Amino acid sequence: MGDDAVFPVGYYDLHPDVTLNFQLNRFWNWAGEPQMLDELRRVAASLTNYDEWVRQLVDLGERALGEGRMMAGAYLIRAG
């Protein structure tokens, strides 16, 4: 993070499964990008099994990399 970066604070209710919710929060907290948090909120309900988890998070990560959002992309792909 740069000198003007803000350290992410908070734990969000992103998924009803506590283990998946923890993982989503963990990866978001490492990146701390507000757009990534919005994306995770948008797809969280569709993360109903691990195959879908991998597909959705890798897709989000590849999209983020294509937009030049390297930190978010790397963490989303790593989460997948």
N, CA, C and O atoms as a Maestro MAE file, in Angstrom:
{
 s_m_m2io_version
 :::
 2.0.0
}

f_m_ct {
 s_m_title
 :::
 protein
 m_atom[320] {
  # First column is atom index #
  i_m_mmod_type
  r_m_x_coord
  r_m_y_coord
  r_m_z_coord
  i_m_residue_number
  s_m_chain_name
  s_m_pdb_residue_name
  s_m_pdb_atom_name
  i_m_atomic_number
  :::
  1 25 0.833 -1.178 0.000 1 A "MET " " N  " 7
  2 3 0.000 0.000 0.000 1 A "MET " " CA " 6
  3 2 0.880 1.245 0.000 1 A "MET " " C  " 6
  4 15 1.937 1.268 0.630 1 A "MET " " O  " 8
  5 25 0.444 2.259 -0.698 2 A "GLY " " N  " 7
  6 3 1.181 3.509 -0.756 2 A "GLY " " CA " 6
  7 2 0.970 4.339 0.491 2 A "GLY " " C  " 6
  8 15 0.215 3.960 1.387 2 A "GLY " " O  " 8
  9 25 1.649 5.484 0.540 3 A "ASP " " N  " 7
  10 3 1.543 6.363 1.705 3 A "ASP " " CA " 6
  11 2 0.136 6.890 1.913 3 A "ASP " " C  " 6
  12 15 -0.256 7.165 3.047 3 A "ASP " " O  " 8
  13 25 -0.639 7.037 0.834 4 A "ASP " " N  " 7
  14 3 -1.987 7.567 0.950 4 A "ASP " " CA " 6
  15 2 -3.046 6.466 1.073 4 A "ASP " " C  " 6
  16 15 -4.244 6.750 1.080 4 A "ASP " " O  " 8
  17 25 -2.600 5.213 1.170 5 A "ALA " " N  " 7
  18 3 -3.533 4.094 1.257 5 A "ALA " " CA " 6
  19 2 -4.174 4.043 2.641 5 A "ALA " " C  " 6
  20 15 -3.576 4.446 3.638 5 A "ALA " " O  " 8
  21 25 -5.386 3.544 2.673 6 A "VAL " " N  " 7
  22 3 -6.117 3.394 3.916 6 A "VAL " " CA " 6
  23 2 -6.169 1.913 4.252 6 A "VAL " " C  " 6
  24 15 -6.548 1.089 3.419 6 A "VAL " " O  " 8
  25 25 -5.789 1.586 5.470 7 A "PHE " " N  " 7
  26 3 -5.849 0.202 5.911 7 A "PHE " " CA " 6
  27 2 -7.305 -0.203 6.075 7 A "PHE " " C  " 6
  28 15 -8.047 0.479 6.783 7 A "PHE " " O  " 8
  29 25 -7.746 -1.305 5.434 8 A "PRO " " N  " 7
  30 3 -9.146 -1.710 5.528 8 A "PRO " " CA " 6
  31 2 -9.502 -2.144 6.951 8 A "PRO " " C  " 6
  32 15 -8.760 -2.887 7.593 8 A "PRO " " O  " 8
  33 25 -10.633 -1.673 7.417 9 A "VAL " " N  " 7
  34 3 -11.102 -2.014 8.754 9 A "VAL " " CA " 6
  35 2 -12.527 -2.521 8.624 9 A "VAL " " C  " 6
  36 15 -13.336 -1.949 7.893 9 A "VAL " " O  " 8
  37 25 -12.825 -3.581 9.325 10 A "GLY " " N  " 7
  38 3 -14.191 -4.070 9.350 10 A "GLY " " CA " 6
  39 2 -14.296 -5.509 8.897 10 A "GLY " " C  " 6
  40 15 -13.422 -6.046 8.216 10 A "GLY " " O  " 8
  41 25 -15.373 -6.097 9.293 11 A "TYR " " N  " 7
  42 3 -15.692 -7.469 8.925 11 A "TYR " " CA " 6
  43 2 -17.113 -7.433 8.409 11 A "TYR " " C  " 6
  44 15 -18.016 -6.960 9.099 11 A "TYR " " O  " 8
  45 25 -17.319 -7.923 7.208 12 A "TYR " " N  " 7
  46 3 -18.604 -7.774 6.525 12 A "TYR " " CA " 6
  47 2 -19.364 -9.089 6.463 12 A "TYR " " C  " 6
  48 15 -18.768 -10.163 6.389 12 A "TYR " " O  " 8
  49 25 -20.660 -8.989 6.493 13 A "ASP " " N  " 7
  50 3 -21.542 -10.142 6.366 13 A "ASP " " CA " 6
  51 2 -21.789 -10.352 4.873 13 A "ASP " " C  " 6
  52 15 -22.754 -9.836 4.310 13 A "ASP " " O  " 8
  53 25 -20.904 -11.115 4.250 14 A "LEU " " N  " 7
  54 3 -20.961 -11.311 2.802 14 A "LEU " " CA " 6
  55 2 -21.620 -12.632 2.405 14 A "LEU " " C  " 6
  56 15 -22.194 -12.735 1.321 14 A "LEU " " O  " 8
  57 25 -21.544 -13.635 3.269 15 A "HIS " " N  " 7
  58 3 -22.054 -14.965 2.933 15 A "HIS " " CA " 6
  59 2 -22.607 -15.632 4.187 15 A "HIS " " C  " 6
  60 15 -22.024 -15.485 5.261 15 A "HIS " " O  " 8
  61 25 -23.725 -16.365 4.078 16 A "PRO " " N  " 7
  62 3 -24.302 -17.003 5.265 16 A "PRO " " CA " 6
  63 2 -23.447 -18.132 5.854 16 A "PRO " " C  " 6
  64 15 -23.543 -18.411 7.049 16 A "PRO " " O  " 8
  65 25 -22.624 -18.776 5.045 17 A "ASP " " N  " 7
  66 3 -21.721 -19.814 5.554 17 A "ASP " " CA " 6
  67 2 -20.540 -19.110 6.229 17 A "ASP " " C  " 6
  68 15 -19.810 -18.361 5.579 17 A "ASP " " O  " 8
  69 25 -20.354 -19.346 7.520 18 A "VAL " " N  " 7
  70 3 -19.335 -18.601 8.262 18 A "VAL " " CA " 6
  71 2 -17.921 -18.829 7.724 18 A "VAL " " C  " 6
  72 15 -17.097 -17.916 7.764 18 A "VAL " " O  " 8
  73 25 -17.630 -20.025 7.224 19 A "THR " " N  " 7
  74 3 -16.286 -20.268 6.703 19 A "THR " " CA " 6
  75 2 -16.062 -19.527 5.385 19 A "THR " " C  " 6
  76 15 -14.985 -18.977 5.156 19 A "THR " " O  " 8
  77 25 -17.070 -19.513 4.525 20 A "LEU " " N  " 7
  78 3 -16.936 -18.783 3.266 20 A "LEU " " CA " 6
  79 2 -16.927 -17.282 3.516 20 A "LEU " " C  " 6
  80 15 -16.201 -16.540 2.854 20 A "LEU " " O  " 8
  81 25 -17.735 -16.835 4.474 21 A "ASN " " N  " 7
  82 3 -17.740 -15.425 4.827 21 A "ASN " " CA " 6
  83 2 -16.361 -14.995 5.328 21 A "ASN " " C  " 6
  84 15 -15.865 -13.931 4.959 21 A "ASN " " O  " 8
  85 25 -15.749 -15.823 6.165 22 A "PHE " " N  " 7
  86 3 -14.402 -15.520 6.664 22 A "PHE " " CA " 6
  87 2 -13.413 -15.397 5.514 22 A "PHE " " C  " 6
  88 15 -12.617 -14.459 5.474 22 A "PHE " " O  " 8
  89 25 -13.461 -16.346 4.573 23 A "GLN " " N  " 7
  90 3 -12.515 -16.326 3.455 23 A "GLN " " CA " 6
  91 2 -12.715 -15.092 2.570 23 A "GLN " " C  " 6
  92 15 -11.741 -14.472 2.144 23 A "GLN " " O  " 8
  93 25 -13.953 -14.740 2.297 24 A "LEU " " N  " 7
  94 3 -14.212 -13.541 1.492 24 A "LEU " " CA " 6
  95 2 -13.668 -12.302 2.189 24 A "LEU " " C  " 6
  96 15 -13.036 -11.457 1.555 24 A "LEU " " O  " 8
  97 25 -13.911 -12.194 3.485 25 A "ASN " " N  " 7
  98 3 -13.395 -11.057 4.252 25 A "ASN " " CA " 6
  99 2 -11.871 -11.057 4.286 25 A "ASN " " C  " 6
  100 15 -11.245 -10.003 4.169 25 A "ASN " " O  " 8
  101 25 -11.279 -12.227 4.446 26 A "ARG " " N  " 7
  102 3 -9.822 -12.333 4.534 26 A "ARG " " CA " 6
  103 2 -9.162 -11.817 3.261 26 A "ARG " " C  " 6
  104 15 -8.250 -10.993 3.323 26 A "ARG " " O  " 8
  105 25 -9.615 -12.291 2.122 27 A "PHE " " N  " 7
  106 3 -8.994 -11.860 0.870 27 A "PHE " " CA " 6
  107 2 -9.274 -10.391 0.583 27 A "PHE " " C  " 6
  108 15 -8.411 -9.681 0.067 27 A "PHE " " O  " 8
  109 25 -10.486 -9.931 0.919 28 A "TRP " " N  " 7
  110 3 -10.759 -8.513 0.703 28 A "TRP " " CA " 6
  111 2 -9.880 -7.647 1.595 28 A "TRP " " C  " 6
  112 15 -9.366 -6.624 1.144 28 A "TRP " " O  " 8
  113 25 -9.699 -8.036 2.847 29 A "ASN " " N  " 7
  114 3 -8.881 -7.236 3.758 29 A "ASN " " CA " 6
  115 2 -7.445 -7.126 3.292 29 A "ASN " " C  " 6
  116 15 -6.796 -6.113 3.552 29 A "ASN " " O  " 8
  117 25 -6.931 -8.130 2.617 30 A "TRP " " N  " 7
  118 3 -5.566 -8.045 2.094 30 A "TRP " " CA " 6
  119 2 -5.480 -7.022 0.969 30 A "TRP " " C  " 6
  120 15 -4.505 -6.275 0.882 30 A "TRP " " O  " 8
  121 25 -6.491 -6.983 0.108 31 A "ALA " " N  " 7
  122 3 -6.470 -6.046 -1.014 31 A "ALA " " CA " 6
  123 2 -6.995 -4.673 -0.597 31 A "ALA " " C  " 6
  124 15 -6.411 -3.647 -0.948 31 A "ALA " " O  " 8
  125 25 -8.091 -4.657 0.148 32 A "GLY " " N  " 7
  126 3 -8.647 -3.406 0.650 32 A "GLY " " CA " 6
  127 2 -9.215 -2.477 -0.404 32 A "GLY " " C  " 6
  128 15 -9.317 -1.271 -0.177 32 A "GLY " " O  " 8
  129 25 -9.584 -3.018 -1.547 33 A "GLU " " N  " 7
  130 3 -10.099 -2.185 -2.628 33 A "GLU " " CA " 6
  131 2 -11.626 -2.127 -2.566 33 A "GLU " " C  " 6
  132 15 -12.270 -3.174 -2.630 33 A "GLU " " O  " 8
  133 25 -12.224 -0.942 -2.443 34 A "PRO " " N  " 7
  134 3 -13.689 -0.837 -2.342 34 A "PRO " " CA " 6
  135 2 -14.432 -1.511 -3.503 34 A "PRO " " C  " 6
  136 15 -15.482 -2.116 -3.289 34 A "PRO " " O  " 8
  137 25 -13.906 -1.416 -4.712 35 A "GLN " " N  " 7
  138 3 -14.567 -2.048 -5.857 35 A "GLN " " CA " 6
  139 2 -14.604 -3.565 -5.694 35 A "GLN " " C  " 6
  140 15 -15.591 -4.208 -6.053 35 A "GLN " " O  " 8
  141 25 -13.533 -4.132 -5.156 36 A "MET " " N  " 7
  142 3 -13.500 -5.576 -4.920 36 A "MET " " CA " 6
  143 2 -14.568 -5.980 -3.907 36 A "MET " " C  " 6
  144 15 -15.220 -7.011 -4.076 36 A "MET " " O  " 8
  145 25 -14.754 -5.185 -2.864 37 A "LEU " " N  " 7
  146 3 -15.791 -5.474 -1.869 37 A "LEU " " CA " 6
  147 2 -17.169 -5.455 -2.529 37 A "LEU " " C  " 6
  148 15 -17.998 -6.320 -2.245 37 A "LEU " " O  " 8
  149 25 -17.421 -4.497 -3.391 38 A "ASP " " N  " 7
  150 3 -18.699 -4.435 -4.116 38 A "ASP " " CA " 6
  151 2 -18.891 -5.675 -4.982 38 A "ASP " " C  " 6
  152 15 -19.985 -6.236 -5.034 38 A "ASP " " O  " 8
  153 25 -17.833 -6.101 -5.657 39 A "GLU " " N  " 7
  154 3 -17.920 -7.296 -6.508 39 A "GLU " " CA " 6
  155 2 -18.200 -8.544 -5.676 39 A "GLU " " C  " 6
  156 15 -19.004 -9.388 -6.071 39 A "GLU " " O  " 8
  157 25 -17.545 -8.662 -4.535 40 A "LEU " " N  " 7
  158 3 -17.776 -9.821 -3.677 40 A "LEU " " CA " 6
  159 2 -19.207 -9.827 -3.157 40 A "LEU " " C  " 6
  160 15 -19.831 -10.886 -3.077 40 A "LEU " " O  " 8
  161 25 -19.725 -8.680 -2.809 41 A "ARG " " N  " 7
  162 3 -21.130 -8.599 -2.372 41 A "ARG " " CA " 6
  163 2 -22.065 -9.056 -3.494 41 A "ARG " " C  " 6
  164 15 -23.058 -9.740 -3.246 41 A "ARG " " O  " 8
  165 25 -21.742 -8.676 -4.713 42 A "ARG " " N  " 7
  166 3 -22.598 -8.992 -5.857 42 A "ARG " " CA " 6
  167 2 -22.638 -10.493 -6.155 42 A "ARG " " C  " 6
  168 15 -23.690 -11.014 -6.525 42 A "ARG " " O  " 8
  169 25 -21.507 -11.200 -6.000 43 A "VAL " " N  " 7
  170 3 -21.469 -12.620 -6.358 43 A "VAL " " CA " 6
  171 2 -21.653 -13.562 -5.179 43 A "VAL " " C  " 6
  172 15 -21.856 -14.759 -5.381 43 A "VAL " " O  " 8
  173 25 -21.589 -13.055 -3.963 44 A "ALA " " N  " 7
  174 3 -21.592 -13.932 -2.781 44 A "ALA " " CA " 6
  175 2 -22.778 -14.892 -2.746 44 A "ALA " " C  " 6
  176 15 -22.603 -16.064 -2.415 44 A "ALA " " O  " 8
  177 25 -23.957 -14.430 -3.072 45 A "ALA " " N  " 7
  178 3 -25.150 -15.293 -3.011 45 A "ALA " " CA " 6
  179 2 -25.061 -16.471 -3.978 45 A "ALA " " C  " 6
  180 15 -25.676 -17.510 -3.737 45 A "ALA " " O  " 8
  181 25 -24.316 -16.328 -5.051 46 A "SER " " N  " 7
  182 3 -24.208 -17.408 -6.031 46 A "SER " " CA " 6
  183 2 -23.068 -18.379 -5.724 46 A "SER " " C  " 6
  184 15 -22.855 -19.335 -6.470 46 A "SER " " O  " 8
  185 25 -22.342 -18.144 -4.648 47 A "LEU " " N  " 7
  186 3 -21.255 -19.048 -4.260 47 A "LEU " " CA " 6
  187 2 -21.835 -20.170 -3.405 47 A "LEU " " C  " 6
  188 15 -21.703 -20.175 -2.182 47 A "LEU " " O  " 8
  189 25 -22.483 -21.123 -4.082 48 A "THR " " N  " 7
  190 3 -23.222 -22.175 -3.389 48 A "THR " " CA " 6
  191 2 -22.437 -23.471 -3.241 48 A "THR " " C  " 6
  192 15 -22.835 -24.348 -2.475 48 A "THR " " O  " 8
  193 25 -21.333 -23.603 -3.959 49 A "ASN " " N  " 7
  194 3 -20.467 -24.774 -3.825 49 A "ASN " " CA " 6
  195 2 -19.051 -24.364 -4.245 49 A "ASN " " C  " 6
  196 15 -18.846 -23.269 -4.770 49 A "ASN " " O  " 8
  197 25 -18.095 -25.233 -4.015 50 A "TYR " " N  " 7
  198 3 -16.715 -24.838 -4.268 50 A "TYR " " CA " 6
  199 2 -16.387 -24.699 -5.755 50 A "TYR " " C  " 6
  200 15 -15.535 -23.891 -6.122 50 A "TYR " " O  " 8
  201 25 -17.044 -25.468 -6.606 51 A "ASP " " N  " 7
  202 3 -16.824 -25.285 -8.050 51 A "ASP " " CA " 6
  203 2 -17.249 -23.882 -8.471 51 A "ASP " " C  " 6
  204 15 -16.558 -23.223 -9.248 51 A "ASP " " O  " 8
  205 25 -18.387 -23.433 -7.956 52 A "GLU " " N  " 7
  206 3 -18.885 -22.091 -8.283 52 A "GLU " " CA " 6
  207 2 -17.987 -21.018 -7.657 52 A "GLU " " C  " 6
  208 15 -17.748 -19.973 -8.262 52 A "GLU " " O  " 8
  209 25 -17.498 -21.279 -6.457 53 A "TRP " " N  " 7
  210 3 -16.558 -20.374 -5.780 53 A "TRP " " CA " 6
  211 2 -15.354 -20.132 -6.685 53 A "TRP " " C  " 6
  212 15 -14.988 -18.987 -6.951 53 A "TRP " " O  " 8
  213 25 -14.744 -21.211 -7.154 54 A "VAL " " N  " 7
  214 3 -13.549 -21.090 -7.991 54 A "VAL " " CA " 6
  215 2 -13.881 -20.348 -9.283 54 A "VAL " " C  " 6
  216 15 -13.176 -19.415 -9.666 54 A "VAL " " O  " 8
  217 25 -14.938 -20.755 -9.943 55 A "ARG " " N  " 7
  218 3 -15.299 -20.138 -11.226 55 A "ARG " " CA " 6
  219 2 -15.532 -18.635 -11.074 55 A "ARG " " C  " 6
  220 15 -14.992 -17.839 -11.843 55 A "ARG " " O  " 8
  221 25 -16.320 -18.258 -10.101 56 A "GLN " " N  " 7
  222 3 -16.695 -16.845 -9.933 56 A "GLN " " CA " 6
  223 2 -15.495 -15.984 -9.519 56 A "GLN " " C  " 6
  224 15 -15.292 -14.900 -10.066 56 A "GLN " " O  " 8
  225 25 -14.697 -16.468 -8.551 57 A "LEU " " N  " 7
  226 3 -13.590 -15.641 -8.067 57 A "LEU " " CA " 6
  227 2 -12.477 -15.526 -9.096 57 A "LEU " " C  " 6
  228 15 -11.875 -14.461 -9.235 57 A "LEU " " O  " 8
  229 25 -12.196 -16.595 -9.813 58 A "VAL " " N  " 7
  230 3 -11.185 -16.502 -10.875 58 A "VAL " " CA " 6
  231 2 -11.673 -15.567 -11.976 58 A "VAL " " C  " 6
  232 15 -10.891 -14.782 -12.512 58 A "VAL " " O  " 8
  233 25 -12.958 -15.644 -12.317 59 A "ASP " " N  " 7
  234 3 -13.523 -14.742 -13.325 59 A "ASP " " CA " 6
  235 2 -13.396 -13.285 -12.875 59 A "ASP " " C  " 6
  236 15 -12.981 -12.427 -13.654 59 A "ASP " " O  " 8
  237 25 -13.751 -13.008 -11.622 60 A "LEU " " N  " 7
  238 3 -13.596 -11.644 -11.103 60 A "LEU " " CA " 6
  239 2 -12.134 -11.211 -11.134 60 A "LEU " " C  " 6
  240 15 -11.823 -10.074 -11.489 60 A "LEU " " O  " 8
  241 25 -11.246 -12.118 -10.761 61 A "GLY " " N  " 7
  242 3 -9.822 -11.797 -10.754 61 A "GLY " " CA " 6
  243 2 -9.282 -11.491 -12.131 61 A "GLY " " C  " 6
  244 15 -8.521 -10.539 -12.307 61 A "GLY " " O  " 8
  245 25 -9.667 -12.286 -13.109 62 A "GLU " " N  " 7
  246 3 -9.206 -12.037 -14.478 62 A "GLU " " CA " 6
  247 2 -9.741 -10.710 -14.999 62 A "GLU " " C  " 6
  248 15 -9.039 -9.976 -15.695 62 A "GLU " " O  " 8
  249 25 -10.982 -10.410 -14.660 63 A "ARG " " N  " 7
  250 3 -11.564 -9.128 -15.060 63 A "ARG " " CA " 6
  251 2 -10.806 -7.963 -14.413 63 A "ARG " " C  " 6
  252 15 -10.510 -6.964 -15.068 63 A "ARG " " O  " 8
  253 25 -10.500 -8.105 -13.132 64 A "ALA " " N  " 7
  254 3 -9.768 -7.054 -12.426 64 A "ALA " " CA " 6
  255 2 -8.384 -6.854 -13.047 64 A "ALA " " C  " 6
  256 15 -7.951 -5.717 -13.236 64 A "ALA " " O  " 8
  257 25 -7.694 -7.937 -13.363 65 A "LEU " " N  " 7
  258 3 -6.379 -7.815 -13.998 65 A "LEU " " CA " 6
  259 2 -6.494 -7.106 -15.342 65 A "LEU " " C  " 6
  260 15 -5.655 -6.271 -15.682 65 A "LEU " " O  " 8
  261 25 -7.538 -7.440 -16.111 66 A "GLY " " N  " 7
  262 3 -7.759 -6.798 -17.396 66 A "GLY " " CA " 6
  263 2 -8.025 -5.300 -17.273 66 A "GLY " " C  " 6
  264 15 -7.788 -4.542 -18.213 66 A "GLY " " O  " 8
  265 25 -8.514 -4.880 -16.117 67 A "GLU " " N  " 7
  266 3 -8.772 -3.458 -15.860 67 A "GLU " " CA " 6
  267 2 -7.567 -2.772 -15.217 67 A "GLU " " C  " 6
  268 15 -7.625 -1.587 -14.889 67 A "GLU " " O  " 8
  269 25 -6.476 -3.522 -15.037 68 A "GLY " " N  " 7
  270 3 -5.282 -2.953 -14.425 68 A "GLY " " CA " 6
  271 2 -5.323 -2.912 -12.908 68 A "GLY " " C  " 6
  272 15 -4.482 -2.262 -12.288 68 A "GLY " " O  " 8
  273 25 -6.261 -3.576 -12.314 69 A "ARG " " N  " 7
  274 3 -6.390 -3.642 -10.849 69 A "ARG " " CA " 6
  275 2 -5.617 -4.867 -10.365 69 A "ARG " " C  " 6
  276 15 -6.198 -5.901 -10.035 69 A "ARG " " O  " 8
  277 25 -4.315 -4.725 -10.332 70 A "MET " " N  " 7
  278 3 -3.430 -5.858 -10.105 70 A "MET " " CA " 6
  279 2 -3.580 -6.488 -8.721 70 A "MET " " C  " 6
  280 15 -3.631 -7.713 -8.610 70 A "MET " " O  " 8
  281 25 -3.651 -5.691 -7.688 71 A "MET " " N  " 7
  282 3 -3.743 -6.235 -6.332 71 A "MET " " CA " 6
  283 2 -5.042 -7.026 -6.168 71 A "MET " " C  " 6
  284 15 -5.021 -8.168 -5.708 71 A "MET " " O  " 8
  285 25 -6.160 -6.426 -6.542 72 A "ALA " " N  " 7
  286 3 -7.447 -7.106 -6.419 72 A "ALA " " CA " 6
  287 2 -7.458 -8.360 -7.292 72 A "ALA " " C  " 6
  288 15 -7.915 -9.414 -6.849 72 A "ALA " " O  " 8
  289 25 -6.973 -8.262 -8.502 73 A "GLY " " N  " 7
  290 3 -6.939 -9.408 -9.401 73 A "GLY " " CA " 6
  291 2 -6.135 -10.561 -8.843 73 A "GLY " " C  " 6
  292 15 -6.561 -11.714 -8.896 73 A "GLY " " O  " 8
  293 25 -4.976 -10.245 -8.312 74 A "ALA " " N  " 7
  294 3 -4.112 -11.285 -7.756 74 A "ALA " " CA " 6
  295 2 -4.787 -11.980 -6.571 74 A "ALA " " C  " 6
  296 15 -4.751 -13.206 -6.474 74 A "ALA " " O  " 8
  297 25 -5.391 -11.220 -5.684 75 A "TYR " " N  " 7
  298 3 -6.033 -11.831 -4.518 75 A "TYR " " CA " 6
  299 2 -7.288 -12.598 -4.885 75 A "TYR " " C  " 6
  300 15 -7.563 -13.641 -4.291 75 A "TYR " " O  " 8
  301 25 -8.052 -12.114 -5.842 76 A "LEU " " N  " 7
  302 3 -9.245 -12.847 -6.264 76 A "LEU " " CA " 6
  303 2 -8.865 -14.176 -6.910 76 A "LEU " " C  " 6
  304 15 -9.504 -15.196 -6.649 76 A "LEU " " O  " 8
  305 25 -7.850 -14.175 -7.737 77 A "ILE " " N  " 7
  306 3 -7.412 -15.425 -8.361 77 A "ILE " " CA " 6
  307 2 -6.835 -16.361 -7.303 77 A "ILE " " C  " 6
  308 15 -7.079 -17.567 -7.341 77 A "ILE " " O  " 8
  309 25 -6.083 -15.818 -6.374 78 A "ARG " " N  " 7
  310 3 -5.535 -16.634 -5.290 78 A "ARG " " CA " 6
  311 2 -6.658 -17.239 -4.444 78 A "ARG " " C  " 6
  312 15 -6.553 -18.384 -4.004 78 A "ARG " " O  " 8
  313 25 -7.712 -16.491 -4.219 79 A "ALA " " N  " 7
  314 3 -8.852 -17.002 -3.438 79 A "ALA " " CA " 6
  315 2 -9.545 -18.122 -4.170 79 A "ALA " " C  " 6
  316 15 -10.090 -19.034 -3.549 79 A "ALA " " O  " 8
  317 25 -9.529 -18.060 -5.504 80 A "GLY " " N  " 7
  318 3 -10.170 -19.088 -6.309 80 A "GLY " " CA " 6
  319 2 -9.328 -20.308 -6.398 80 A "GLY " " C  " 6
  320 15 -9.718 -21.281 -7.044 80 A "GLY " " O  " 8
  :::
 }
 m_bond[319] {
  # First column is bond index #
  i_m_from
  i_m_to
  i_m_order
  :::
  1 1 2 1
  2 2 3 1
  3 3 4 2
  4 3 5 1
  5 5 6 1
  6 6 7 1
  7 7 8 2
  8 7 9 1
  9 9 10 1
  10 10 11 1
  11 11 12 2
  12 11 13 1
  13 13 14 1
  14 14 15 1
  15 15 16 2
  16 15 17 1
  17 17 18 1
  18 18 19 1
  19 19 20 2
  20 19 21 1
  21 21 22 1
  22 22 23 1
  23 23 24 2
  24 23 25 1
  25 25 26 1
  26 26 27 1
  27 27 28 2
  28 27 29 1
  29 29 30 1
  30 30 31 1
  31 31 32 2
  32 31 33 1
  33 33 34 1
  34 34 35 1
  35 35 36 2
  36 35 37 1
  37 37 38 1
  38 38 39 1
  39 39 40 2
  40 39 41 1
  41 41 42 1
  42 42 43 1
  43 43 44 2
  44 43 45 1
  45 45 46 1
  46 46 47 1
  47 47 48 2
  48 47 49 1
  49 49 50 1
  50 50 51 1
  51 51 52 2
  52 51 53 1
  53 53 54 1
  54 54 55 1
  55 55 56 2
  56 55 57 1
  57 57 58 1
  58 58 59 1
  59 59 60 2
  60 59 61 1
  61 61 62 1
  62 62 63 1
  63 63 64 2
  64 63 65 1
  65 65 66 1
  66 66 67 1
  67 67 68 2
  68 67 69 1
  69 69 70 1
  70 70 71 1
  71 71 72 2
  72 71 73 1
  73 73 74 1
  74 74 75 1
  75 75 76 2
  76 75 77 1
  77 77 78 1
  78 78 79 1
  79 79 80 2
  80 79 81 1
  81 81 82 1
  82 82 83 1
  83 83 84 2
  84 83 85 1
  85 85 86 1
  86 86 87 1
  87 87 88 2
  88 87 89 1
  89 89 90 1
  90 90 91 1
  91 91 92 2
  92 91 93 1
  93 93 94 1
  94 94 95 1
  95 95 96 2
  96 95 97 1
  97 97 98 1
  98 98 99 1
  99 99 100 2
  100 99 101 1
  101 101 102 1
  102 102 103 1
  103 103 104 2
  104 103 105 1
  105 105 106 1
  106 106 107 1
  107 107 108 2
  108 107 109 1
  109 109 110 1
  110 110 111 1
  111 111 112 2
  112 111 113 1
  113 113 114 1
  114 114 115 1
  115 115 116 2
  116 115 117 1
  117 117 118 1
  118 118 119 1
  119 119 120 2
  120 119 121 1
  121 121 122 1
  122 122 123 1
  123 123 124 2
  124 123 125 1
  125 125 126 1
  126 126 127 1
  127 127 128 2
  128 127 129 1
  129 129 130 1
  130 130 131 1
  131 131 132 2
  132 131 133 1
  133 133 134 1
  134 134 135 1
  135 135 136 2
  136 135 137 1
  137 137 138 1
  138 138 139 1
  139 139 140 2
  140 139 141 1
  141 141 142 1
  142 142 143 1
  143 143 144 2
  144 143 145 1
  145 145 146 1
  146 146 147 1
  147 147 148 2
  148 147 149 1
  149 149 150 1
  150 150 151 1
  151 151 152 2
  152 151 153 1
  153 153 154 1
  154 154 155 1
  155 155 156 2
  156 155 157 1
  157 157 158 1
  158 158 159 1
  159 159 160 2
  160 159 161 1
  161 161 162 1
  162 162 163 1
  163 163 164 2
  164 163 165 1
  165 165 166 1
  166 166 167 1
  167 167 168 2
  168 167 169 1
  169 169 170 1
  170 170 171 1
  171 171 172 2
  172 171 173 1
  173 173 174 1
  174 174 175 1
  175 175 176 2
  176 175 177 1
  177 177 178 1
  178 178 179 1
  179 179 180 2
  180 179 181 1
  181 181 182 1
  182 182 183 1
  183 183 184 2
  184 183 185 1
  185 185 186 1
  186 186 187 1
  187 187 188 2
  188 187 189 1
  189 189 190 1
  190 190 191 1
  191 191 192 2
  192 191 193 1
  193 193 194 1
  194 194 195 1
  195 195 196 2
  196 195 197 1
  197 197 198 1
  198 198 199 1
  199 199 200 2
  200 199 201 1
  201 201 202 1
  202 202 203 1
  203 203 204 2
  204 203 205 1
  205 205 206 1
  206 206 207 1
  207 207 208 2
  208 207 209 1
  209 209 210 1
  210 210 211 1
  211 211 212 2
  212 211 213 1
  213 213 214 1
  214 214 215 1
  215 215 216 2
  216 215 217 1
  217 217 218 1
  218 218 219 1
  219 219 220 2
  220 219 221 1
  221 221 222 1
  222 222 223 1
  223 223 224 2
  224 223 225 1
  225 225 226 1
  226 226 227 1
  227 227 228 2
  228 227 229 1
  229 229 230 1
  230 230 231 1
  231 231 232 2
  232 231 233 1
  233 233 234 1
  234 234 235 1
  235 235 236 2
  236 235 237 1
  237 237 238 1
  238 238 239 1
  239 239 240 2
  240 239 241 1
  241 241 242 1
  242 242 243 1
  243 243 244 2
  244 243 245 1
  245 245 246 1
  246 246 247 1
  247 247 248 2
  248 247 249 1
  249 249 250 1
  250 250 251 1
  251 251 252 2
  252 251 253 1
  253 253 254 1
  254 254 255 1
  255 255 256 2
  256 255 257 1
  257 257 258 1
  258 258 259 1
  259 259 260 2
  260 259 261 1
  261 261 262 1
  262 262 263 1
  263 263 264 2
  264 263 265 1
  265 265 266 1
  266 266 267 1
  267 267 268 2
  268 267 269 1
  269 269 270 1
  270 270 271 1
  271 271 272 2
  272 271 273 1
  273 273 274 1
  274 274 275 1
  275 275 276 2
  276 275 277 1
  277 277 278 1
  278 278 279 1
  279 279 280 2
  280 279 281 1
  281 281 282 1
  282 282 283 1
  283 283 284 2
  284 283 285 1
  285 285 286 1
  286 286 287 1
  287 287 288 2
  288 287 289 1
  289 289 290 1
  290 290 291 1
  291 291 292 2
  292 291 293 1
  293 293 294 1
  294 294 295 1
  295 295 296 2
  296 295 297 1
  297 297 298 1
  298 298 299 1
  299 299 300 2
  300 299 301 1
  301 301 302 1
  302 302 303 1
  303 303 304 2
  304 303 305 1
  305 305 306 1
  306 306 307 1
  307 307 308 2
  308 307 309 1
  309 309 310 1
  310 310 311 1
  311 311 312 2
  312 311 313 1
  313 313 314 1
  314 314 315 1
  315 315 316 2
  316 315 317 1
  317 317 318 1
  318 318 319 1
  319 319 320 2
  :::
 }
}
